[in-house]
Amino acid sequence: MGQIEPPDGQTIETLADGLAESLRSQGRLTDPAWERALREVRRDLFAPPRAWAKPDNSQAGGPIDRDTAPQEWWNAVYSDASLVIQADDGAGDPASGIGMITSSLSAPGVVIEFLELLAPNPGDRVLDVGTASGWTAALLSWRVGQAGVTSIEVDGQVAAQASANLKTAGFAPHLVVGDGTEGCAERAPFERIHVTAGVSAIPLSWVEQARPGGVIVMPWQPHGGLGHKLRLEVTSGSTAVGSFHGPAAYMMLRSQRHGSTWNPHHFEEADHSETTIDPTILATADQGADLVFAALAPQIGWHASIDEDTYSLLLFEPDNPNGSWAACDKESGTDTYQVAQYGERRLWDELSDAYLEWVAFGSPHYERFGLTVGPEGTHLWLDHPNGPSWKIPVSSSVLGDH
Ligand SMILES: C[S@@+](CC[C@H](N)C(=O)[O-])C[C@H]1O[C@@H](n2cnc3c(N)ncnc32)[C@H](O)[C@@H]1O
């Protein structure tokens, strides 16, 4: 595999340069060390010969095949695209675009953003959760030295391929097959913990296994869908304090997956009411509102549907296919909107109340919020850890003792 070179006069250097230049011009690659790493840790050595390539920030995607269409394969590998390496926990075809994506080689842009947030130093001990292809473990090994890197993957088949990829690329970090939510106590303490799977409930083990002053980065996705890049710094006594750095949407940790979608069961028994709160405003509110939703309207999934003159905001419980649901319909030209709700939870009421609470605080932008994680749970706060705060319910807060 390491012998295969790009076709048509291209070289790996020019392809890697193009990728680095593109990320730099977008302001997503600022550290010269990571720029060198992008050039020196060949991404093609971690890409499967057949995959589904999904350009970042796009729903679109397509199959790539190194044998039948090498030019497309090389272009995709050195572009800002994630490559699916496993579907349906190994039961599906990763090149088909069908089924649940259960492992991927992450898109370079978001990989670099997380690595820049992590900011490890040479000689650090780093725990990497979610080995997948092994590319991030290789980048970390390049940066801090492979003796310091421990990478955990829950899936044995994926881990075996990662081990082979790393060997081909000339790296040998410490690899573990297991549940990364437990961390790796025997290799602790860590100066840095790097998580590349979506997290709703933050494992306390990570905080406990990081040194005071250590940094933990992760995609915190409290609703199971789109979430936030979270950077925590460990203080002492199993507590970490952190801030948010833009949106993030990774596949969830295996034990924290949410599978359901909007399912308006028992439609005839739903409660109907009217509201003057415009559902489009909730759906497009600043990410600061989304953080308050995580505390006051937890575990509510949503999607918007637009049908001719009607916009519908559809709400559901992402971890409960037969759970509560709600819909708020906005017909153009009206200023009151129709709400239908069914189930133990009144999802529209929860979400709109949370929205009004956020408005009552002056609609603060999400950069003003932070998170404290510790034995007492997870708390979202405004402006300062001792400022106004909201406890995040257990389902999307801390996994561990509290
Ligand atoms: C988006 S991929 C990570 C991308 C990877 N860092 C790379 O560069 O190729 C997420 C990976 O996390 C793994 N994963 C999910 N839950 C896990 C868990 N509890 N512990 C360890 N790995 C887990 C998945 O199997 C998947 O391979």
The ligand as a Gaussian input file, in Angstrom:
#p B3LYP/6-31G(d) Opt

LIG

0 1
 C      -14.698000       9.593000      13.916000
 S      -13.867000       8.132000      14.276000
 C      -12.298000       8.747000      14.850000
 C      -11.387000       9.239000      13.758000
 C       -9.937000       8.954000      14.029000
 N       -9.403000       9.721000      15.104000
 C       -9.078000       9.043000      12.781000
 O       -8.283000       9.903000      12.672000
 O       -9.206000       8.217000      11.891000
 C      -14.595000       7.598000      15.813000
 C      -14.069000       6.262000      16.297000
 O      -14.418000       6.125000      17.673000
 C      -14.652000       4.759000      17.926000
 N      -15.391000       4.628000      19.186000
 C      -16.725000       4.749000      19.415000
 N      -16.999000       4.562000      20.706000
 C      -15.826000       4.309000      21.323000
 C      -15.454000       4.015000      22.662000
 N      -16.364000       3.945000      23.635000
 N      -14.147000       3.822000      22.933000
 C      -13.204000       3.875000      21.961000
 N      -13.498000       4.131000      20.661000
 C      -14.790000       4.354000      20.358000
 C      -15.414000       4.307000      16.696000
 O      -15.402000       2.899000      16.572000
 C      -14.678000       5.043000      15.592000
 O      -13.672000       4.243000      15.056000

